[in-house]
């Protein structure tokens, strides 16, 4: 990955995290990694834990950011979320939601319950 793409991704994650915080969410984890992959953003508000896949694009030339979250990617995020919840000790009594945060041109659009 090029340095420019890394900066774009980091900026997108910063903007998405700010979007959630402004709406009363607490950031629990950013860029959580294990051998099976990475979760971009884990946030919570009340009893709901949200796993947000952040997709940042500088243009829509190759499609809108949310289109990059394929079925295979969704399945991997679900597996990683189960692992994160177990490791964090939050598996019980928590509602779980999967969002996609699409960042383009500095604008954040969050699709809540995207999958």
C-alpha positions in Angstrom: 0.0 0.0 0.0 1.3 3.4 -0.9 1.9 6.1 1.7 -0.8 8.2 0.0 -3.4 5.5 0.3 -2.4 4.9 4.0 -2.9 8.6 4.7 -6.3 8.6 2.9 -7.3 5.5 5.0 -6.1 7.0 8.3 -7.9 10.3 7.5 -11.1 8.4 6.6 -10.9 6.5 9.9 -10.4 9.8 11.8 -13.4 11.4 10.2 -15.6 8.3 10.8 -14.5 8.1 14.5 -15.4 11.8 14.9 -18.8 11.2 13.3 -19.6 8.5 15.8 -18.2 10.5 18.8 -20.3 13.5 17.8 -23.3 11.3 18.0 -22.6 10.0 21.5 -20.7 6.8 20.7 -17.6 5.8 22.6 -14.6 4.5 20.6 -13.7 1.1 22.0 -11.0 0.1 19.4 -9.4 1.4 16.2 -7.5 -0.9 13.8 -7.9 -3.9 16.0 -5.8 -6.7 14.6 -5.4 -10.5 14.9 -4.0 -13.2 12.7 -7.3 -13.4 10.8 -7.6 -9.7 9.9 -8.4 -6.2 11.1 -11.5 -4.3 12.3 -11.4 -0.6 11.4 -13.5 0.8 14.1 -15.4 -0.5 17.1 -17.7 1.9 18.9 -20.5 1.6 21.4 -23.5 3.6 22.6 -25.6 2.1 25.4 -26.0 -1.6 24.9 -25.1 -1.5 21.2 -21.6 -2.4 19.9 -21.0 -1.3 16.4 -18.4 -2.7 14.1 -17.8 -0.1 11.4 -15.9 -0.9 8.2 -14.4 2.4 6.9 -14.0 2.9 3.2 -12.3 6.1 2.1 -12.0 7.2 -1.5 -10.5 10.3 -3.1 -13.0 10.0 -6.0 -15.8 7.7 -7.2 -14.0 6.8 -10.3 -13.9 3.2 -9.2 -17.3 3.2 -7.6 -18.7 4.5 -4.3 -16.8 3.5 -1.2 -19.5 1.3 0.3 -19.5 -0.9 -2.8 -16.1 -2.2 -1.8 -17.6 -4.1 1.1 -18.2 -7.5 -0.6 -20.0 -10.5 0.9 -16.7 -12.2 1.6 -15.5 -9.0 3.5 -18.7 -9.0 5.4 -18.3 -12.6 6.5 -14.7 -11.9 7.6 -15.8 -8.8 9.6 -18.5 -10.9 11.3 -15.9 -13.6 12.3 -13.5 -10.9 13.6 -16.4 -9.2 15.5 -17.2 -12.5 17.3 -13.5 -12.9 18.2 -13.3 -9.2 19.4 -16.4 -9.6 21.6 -15.1 -12.8 23.2 -11.7 -11.3 23.8 -13.3 -8.1 25.3 -15.7 -10.1 27.4 -18.7 -8.4 25.9 -20.3 -11.4 24.2 -23.5 -11.4 26.4 -26.2 -8.8 26.7 -25.0 -6.7 23.9 -26.7 -5.9 20.6 -24.3 -5.9 17.7 -24.6 -3.8 14.5 -22.4 -3.7 11.4 -22.0 -0.3 9.7 -20.2 0.9 6.7 -18.7 4.4 6.9 -18.1 5.7 3.4 -15.7 8.7 3.3 -15.3 10.7 0.1 -14.1 14.2 -0.3 -14.0 14.7 3.5 -17.7 13.8 3.7 -18.8 10.9 5.9 -21.9 8.9 5.1 -22.6 6.0 7.6 -24.9 3.2 6.5 -26.1 1.9 9.8 -26.9 -1.8 9.8 -25.4 -2.2 6.4 -25.1 -6.0 6.8 
